[in-house]
Amino acid sequence: MFVVRRSNHNPILAPDRSRPAEAVAVFNWCPVKRGRLIHVLYRAVAAQNSLGQPGFSLSTIAQATTTDGYHFERRGSFIVPDADFDRFGCEDPRITFFEGTFYTFYTALSRFPFEAAGIKVAVALSRDLITVTEKHLVTPFNAKAMALFPERIDGKLAAILTAHTDEPPAAIAIAYFDRPEELWSETKWRKWHDELDLHKIDDPRRLPSDHVEIGAPPVKTKHGWLVIYSHIQNYFGGGPRIFGVEALLLDLKDPRRIIGRTKGPILVPEELYELGGQVPAVVFPSGCLVENGVLKIYYGAADTTGCVAEVSLDDLIESIFPETAVSRRFARFAGNPILTPNSSHPWEARSVFNPAAIELGGRIHLLYRALSDDFTSRLGYAATRDGFTIEERLPEPVYSPREPFEEKKVTGNSGCEDPRLSKIGSMIYMCYTAFDGVGPPRVALTAITEKDFLARRWRWRQPVIITPPNIDDKDACILPEKVGEKYMIIHRIGADICADFVDSLDLRKLQVRKCIKVLGPRPLMWDGRKVGITAPPAKTKHGWLLLYHAVSAEHHRYRIGAVLLDLKDPTVVLARSTDPIFEPEALYEKEGLVKDVVFPCGMIIRDEKVFIYYGGADSVVGVATMEFEDIIGPLVRGCNPAKY
């Protein structure tokens, strides 16, 4: 699990109208640090149309220096188009300091209108990043985004590049050299190109319609070479183009071999400065810097500005390196599923799923949703002492539909669904989804004394509907503690997790009237279609830990993420997991009444371990665990990566 957080200073680098060479855009920047000074090279787009032709603005490579990463000095031109191979522009620098020399690879444009045959890689050499001492054309074929590894691999210089970027299929490949002069040897490159298939890395695309391009120069870690790259979904059709930033981990000795990777984008266009600009809805990585354990990803936003996103390097690496990734996800109990339908009990004969959980008297008590063959939902009871082994399961439901708002009106689903339990004082409050099969689902609330609950006297208070009519509202709970002088109700309207505050928990008066948005979908990400809570949040010294379920826009698959909410104002999200920490993998989660679903309604923290109790494919109940520190640590570091 890891958290990627955009810098609060974004956009950090912006066009400067007082500088004609960079008046339109400054983006796709790459840093290198020497001592206390950070040098950044970036693509600068001029306002003046020097050719007198529509659609042309000249790109040059500019440079600036900074000590704090936000304020720049010595801002000005560095690489200008003064050779035949780059006469129509210099774009997208990647810089590496290698054996006493700064090597800056860039995209060189030799033809206009632009076409693949005139888009190649060039390199500029400098000793001081003030003066370019040499400049050479590198590739005799179409290519982009070349970067030099910061040290030799098996005694050789090594570079990574994207070949045939503009005449796909593109290929990310590795090239080796004995001497720096071979970097621009046409003979060397033509021989290399003839054997391109031998030099390609494993194809990182998920679909043939996707496109990939190298982003930042490789970063060496103890587990492998980390490469931040651009993965563009649907580039060749099949849907809208989605520009995303992703990460690969390459083998230290043979970087053609991918040993770890993110499963999806870790950054997509979300902010206004990413959605609007010269080319809307683009985030494009071009550089990285590691400072105090924080990986800073330098990227271009909407081909207009330079921005930075930050993530704990250890959290990212350990989440994608196979040997450590397991601990960064919930681990299923080997004995799953722990509850299955019971054909001898008609009320739970079809499926059992989505259990609430509460720990009382040394036992974990589960109230699970049970479905009969006529698709009526009731709640059953089971208990476990060790968290895994069910040692008690009652033969009769402990809660059944009893009010008109949850009694079946037509054939199909109806009843009491998806309970969440909150203990406040001596009372246990249960929010659940009430559905009569006709109107939209609504949140119902009931309560029982702790004493009656433990004694198995199911004397529940008369349930009431607490959400407005004619609104699809579900996935609700009560925060276990007051916020100031009020109680916080968390619920979901449409695709968003919302909150409202009430003065008391008097069932006769309690009504939810507001949707104060707490969390929404992240378009283009794994949680892009809708989100909802799992269990009630758990209080920690760092904030309220809330796990949530989500569905992506591309397919109907439920996954689980985590957020940290502010202690004083739980409507404020302090940090949010970038990657999902649980998703359908086991057969009992992928196949069932509803495919590809993991849906927890219960969470228990015991002995520094987080237990989640969940429904698998709307058919069975499972349990999974994760170390508390492996959840809370990345969230805390995600609040402000620079502090940790």
Buried (B, 14 or more C-beta within 10 A) or exposed (E): BBBBBBBEEBBBBBBBEEBEBBBBBBBBBBBBBEEEEBBBBBBBBBBEEEEEEEEBBBBBBBBBBBEEBEEBEEBEBBBBBEBEBBBBBBBBBBBBBBEEBBBBBBBBBBEBEBEBEBBBBBBBBBEEBEEBEEBBBBBBBBBBBBBBBBEEBEEEBBBBBBBBBBBBEBBBBBBBBEEBEBBBBEEBBEEBBEEEEEBEBEEBBBEEBBBBBBBBBBBEBEBBBBBBBBBBBBBEEEEEBBBBBBBBBBBBEEBBBBBBBBBBBBBBBBBEBBBBBBBEBBBBBBBBBBBEEBBBBBBBBBBBBBBBBBBBBBBBBBBBBEEBBEBBBBEBBEEBBBBBBBEEBEBBBBBBBBBBBBBBEEBBBBBBBBBBEBBBBBBBBBBBEEBBEBEEBEEEBBBBBEBEBBBBEEEEBBBBBBBBBBBBEEBBBBBBBBBBBEBBBBBBBBBBBBEBBBEEEBEBBEBBBBBBEEBEBBBBBBBBBEBEEEBBBBBBBEBBBBBBBBEEBEBEEBEBEBBBEBBBBBBBBBBBBBBBBBBBBBBBEBBBBBBBBBBBBBEEBBBBBBBBBBBEEBBEBBBBBBBBBBBBEBEBBBBBBBBBBBBBBBBBBEEEBBBBBBBBBBBBBBBBBBBBEBBBBBBBBBBBBBEB
